[in-house]
Amino acid sequence: MPPGLSQARLREYLLTPTGPWQHVDVQERVDSTNAWSTRDPRPWRVAVAGEQSAGRGRRGRDWSSPPGTSVSISLTVPMAADPLAWGWLPLLTGLATRDGLAEVTGASDPDAFVLKWPNDVLARESAADPAQEPRKICGILCETTADALVVAGIGVNVSVARQDLPVPTGTSLALCGSVVSRDDVVIAVARAFARWHERWYAGGAGLEEVRRSYRRHCGTIGAPVRIDLGVSLRDGPHPHDGVAGGAPAAGFGHVVEGTAVDVDETGEIVIQTTQGRRSFAAGDVVHLRRVPR
């Protein structure tokens, strides 16, 4: 079994005079790091667990893996004042995770890790085969708390074996050829998240930089997609979407197909359909295979 998480090491590398993190708490097993964090919300807290007994993903899904093979991270941070920036928090969390994983694995290929709107990080298992479909290596769930705080939950498959993957389309860092410690994953992701949160929280040019970088690394843009709108269907601004406690769901059960062409200023996915362009605030996206001419 891989070595356990080291609270002392994580505190040494994250609780620095120049960094924003103020609390680092580690447990080998909890019900859910997001639940743990929302029960005791503290600004700039890193909560880490090696195993979750009741881990949660979007739409009530479970997130589970064998003990010692993945890491669950919940980052509690201040919420931006501008409601129109809120929809970008899950997206910047994915962007930060992508950056952290690229750093900790030393990936030279900028497409080794790509983003799937709205809340997944995908990885290619073989750099030698650019046609290979990337697989899910990380899931994200953001939830609001009291006192204008938000918890960004991140689950990363570190050394999960093929037969133990939670979904058949998943992968792990080990299956991608990278043997890294869970401590190093937490450190790299938390540092990258702090950098992107600073830009997002500042708004203006900082938020625009988040948008540009996300679009650059988003594998959904340009892909033929099917979106299941089991969460919400709106064609306008969405000040709450992507964060628990947002606007009521509408349009349950609708499925739309088209080509994803952009992520707009509020974080909605823009899809070119046969009826024209439509923007969606939330939904389950499937990347469809491109059919060669």
C-alpha positions in Angstrom: 0.0 0.0 0.0 1.3 3.5 -0.8 2.5 5.5 2.2 0.0 7.4 4.3 -0.6 11.1 4.0 1.8 13.3 6.1 0.1 16.2 7.8 3.5 17.5 9.0 4.8 17.6 5.4 1.7 19.2 4.0 1.8 21.9 6.7 5.4 22.5 6.1 4.9 23.2 2.4 1.5 24.9 2.5 1.5 27.0 5.6 4.1 29.5 4.5 4.5 33.2 5.2 3.9 34.1 1.6 1.0 31.7 0.9 -2.7 32.2 1.8 -3.4 28.8 3.4 -4.0 28.9 7.2 -5.2 25.4 8.1 -4.2 22.0 6.9 -6.0 19.0 8.4 -5.5 15.4 7.3 -7.4 12.2 8.0 -6.8 8.8 6.4 -10.6 8.2 6.3 -13.7 10.4 6.6 -17.2 10.3 5.4 -16.6 13.2 2.9 -14.0 15.9 2.9 -16.6 18.4 1.7 -19.0 17.4 4.4 -16.2 17.6 7.0 -15.3 21.1 5.7 -18.9 22.4 5.6 -19.5 21.2 9.2 -16.5 23.3 10.3 -15.9 26.0 7.7 -12.7 27.9 8.1 -11.3 30.3 5.5 -8.2 29.1 3.7 -8.4 25.6 5.0 -7.0 22.5 3.2 -8.9 19.3 4.3 -7.4 16.1 3.0 -8.3 12.4 3.2 -7.0 9.2 1.7 -10.3 7.5 1.7 -14.0 8.6 1.8 -16.8 6.4 3.1 -19.5 8.6 1.7 -17.8 10.7 -1.0 -20.1 12.7 -3.2 -20.0 13.8 -6.8 -22.4 15.9 -8.8 -26.1 14.9 -8.9 -25.6 12.7 -5.8 -23.1 10.3 -7.4 -20.7 8.4 -5.2 -16.9 8.9 -5.5 -15.0 5.9 -4.2 -11.8 4.0 -4.6 -9.7 1.5 -2.6 -7.9 2.9 0.5 -4.5 4.5 -0.2 -5.0 4.8 -4.0 -6.6 8.3 -4.3 -6.7 11.6 -2.5 -9.7 13.7 -1.7 -9.1 17.4 -1.1 -11.5 20.1 0.0 -10.3 23.7 -0.2 -12.4 26.3 1.8 -11.9 29.8 0.4 -13.7 33.2 0.3 -16.4 33.6 -2.4 -16.0 36.4 -4.9 -18.3 39.4 -4.4 -19.5 39.4 -8.1 -22.3 36.8 -8.6 -21.5 36.7 -12.3 -18.1 35.2 -11.4 -19.6 32.4 -9.3 -20.1 30.0 -12.2 -16.4 30.1 -12.9 -15.4 28.6 -9.5 -15.8 24.9 -10.5 -14.1 25.7 -13.8 -11.1 27.4 -12.2 -10.9 24.5 -9.7 -10.5 22.2 -12.7 -7.9 24.5 -14.3 -5.9 24.6 -11.0 -6.1 20.8 -10.7 -4.9 20.4 -14.4 -2.0 22.7 -13.7 -1.1 20.9 -10.4 -1.1 17.5 -12.0 0.9 18.7 -15.0 3.5 20.1 -12.6 3.7 17.1 -10.2 4.0 14.6 -13.1 6.5 16.8 -15.1 4.2 16.5 -18.2 5.8 18.2 -21.2 2.7 17.7 -23.4 0.2 20.6 -22.8 -2.6 18.2 -23.7 -1.6 15.5 -21.2 -4.3 16.8 -19.0 -7.4 18.5 -20.4 -10.6 19.9 -19.0 -14.1 18.6 -19.6 -16.8 21.2 -18.9 -18.0 21.7 -16.2 -16.1 19.7 -13.5 -13.8 16.9 -14.7 -10.1 16.7 -15.5 -9.2 14.1 -18.1 -5.8 12.5 -18.8 -4.3 10.6 -21.8 -2.7 7.2 -20.8 -0.5 7.2 -23.9 1.4 10.3 -25.1 2.4 8.3 -28.2 -1.2 8.0 -29.4 -2.7 11.4 -29.9 -5.9 9.8 -31.1 -6.5 8.1 -27.8 -9.6 9.4 -26.0 -8.6 11.0 -22.6 -10.1 9.4 -19.5 -11.4 10.9 -16.3 -8.8 11.2 -13.6 -10.4 13.9 -11.4 -13.9 15.0 -10.3 -14.9 18.3 -8.7 -17.8 19.4 -6.5 -18.1 22.9 -5.2 -20.5 23.8 -2.3 -21.3 27.0 -0.5 -21.1 27.4 3.3 -21.9 30.2 5.7 -20.0 33.4 6.0 -19.5 33.9 2.2 -17.2 30.8 2.0 -17.1 28.1 -0.6 -15.7 24.6 -0.5 -14.0 23.3 -3.7 -13.9 19.5 -3.5 -11.4 17.6 -5.6 -10.9 13.8 -6.0 -7.9 12.5 -7.8 -7.1 8.9 -8.8 -3.4 8.5 -7.9 -2.6 4.8 -8.0 -5.9 3.2 -8.6 -5.6 -0.1 -10.6 -7.7 -0.6 -13.8 -10.0 -3.1 -12.1 -10.7 -0.7 -9.2 -11.6 2.4 -11.2 -15.0 3.9 -10.1 -16.0 4.3 -13.8 -15.0 2.4 -16.9 -13.9 5.6 -18.6 -11.6 6.5 -15.7 -7.9 6.4 -15.2 -5.2 7.2 -12.6 -1.8 8.9 -12.6 -0.2 5.4 -12.2 -2.0 4.1 -15.3 -0.7 7.2 -17.2 2.8 6.2 -16.2 3.4 8.6 -13.3 4.3 7.3 -9.9 3.9 10.2 -7.5 3.1 10.6 -3.8 -0.3 11.8 -2.7 1.3 14.5 -0.6 2.9 15.9 -3.7 -0.4 15.9 -5.5 -2.1 17.8 -2.7 0.7 20.4 -2.5 0.8 21.0 -6.3 -3.0 21.3 -6.6 -3.4 23.5 -3.5 -0.7 25.9 -4.6 -2.1 26.1 -8.2 -5.6 26.7 -6.8 -4.4 29.6 -4.6 -2.9 31.3 -7.6 -6.0 31.0 -9.8 -8.3 31.9 -6.9 -6.4 35.2 -6.4 -7.1 36.1 -10.1 -10.7 35.0 -10.0 -11.4 36.8 -6.7 -9.9 40.1 -7.9 -12.2 40.1 -11.0 -11.5 42.3 -14.0 -8.3 41.4 -15.8 -7.7 38.5 -13.3 -11.0 36.9 -14.1 -10.4 37.3 -17.8 -7.1 35.5 -17.5 -9.0 32.6 -15.8 -11.4 32.5 -18.7 -8.6 32.6 -21.4 -6.6 29.8 -19.7 -9.7 27.6 -19.2 -10.7 27.9 -22.8 -7.2 27.1 -23.9 -7.2 23.8 -22.0 -10.9 22.8 -22.4 -11.2 19.7 -24.5 -15.0 20.2 -24.6 -14.7 23.3 -26.8 -14.7 22.1 -30.5 -16.0 18.7 -29.6 -19.3 17.1 -30.7 -21.2 16.7 -27.5 -24.4 15.4 -26.0 -25.6 17.2 -22.9 -28.2 15.8 -20.5 -29.9 18.7 -18.8 -31.0 16.8 -15.7 -29.9 19.8 -13.6 -31.0 23.0 -15.2 -31.8 24.5 -18.6 -31.4 28.3 -18.9 -30.4 30.6 -21.7 -29.5 33.5 -19.6 -27.0 34.6 -16.8 -26.6 32.1 -14.0 -25.3 33.7 -10.8 -25.4 30.4 -8.8 -24.8 27.5 -11.1 -22.0 25.1 -10.4 -22.3 25.8 -6.7 -24.7 23.9 -4.4 -27.6 26.1 -3.3 -28.1 27.7 -6.7 -31.2 28.4 -8.7 -34.0 25.8 -8.9 -33.7 23.2 -11.6 -35.8 23.4 -14.8 -36.0 21.5 -18.0 -35.3 18.1 -16.3 -34.7 15.2 -18.7 -33.8 17.2 -21.8 -30.9 16.0 -24.0 -29.3 18.2 -26.6 -26.6 17.4 -29.2 -24.4 19.7 -31.1 -20.8 21.1 -31.2 -19.4 22.9 -28.1 -18.1 26.2 -29.5 -17.3 28.3 -26.4 -17.6 28.9 -22.7 -19.2 32.3 -22.2 -18.4 35.1 -19.8 -20.5 33.5 -17.0 -19.1 30.0 -17.4 -22.0 28.5 -19.4 -21.2 26.1 -22.2 -22.2 27.4 -25.7 -23.4 24.7 -28.1 -24.1 25.0 -31.8 -27.2 22.9 -32.4 -29.3 22.5 -35.6 -31.6 25.2 -34.1 -28.8 27.6 -33.5 -26.5 28.5 -30.6 -27.7 27.7 -27.1 -26.0 28.3 -23.7 -26.4 25.9 -20.8 -25.5 26.6 -17.2 -25.2 22.9 -16.1 -25.7 19.4 -17.3 -23.9 16.1 -17.9 -21.7 16.3 -21.0 -20.6 13.4 -23.1 -17.9 13.9 -25.7 -19.0 12.1 -28.9 -16.4 10.6 -31.2 -15.6 12.6 -34.2 -16.7 10.8 -37.4 -14.0 10.9 -40.1 -15.1 12.3 -43.5 
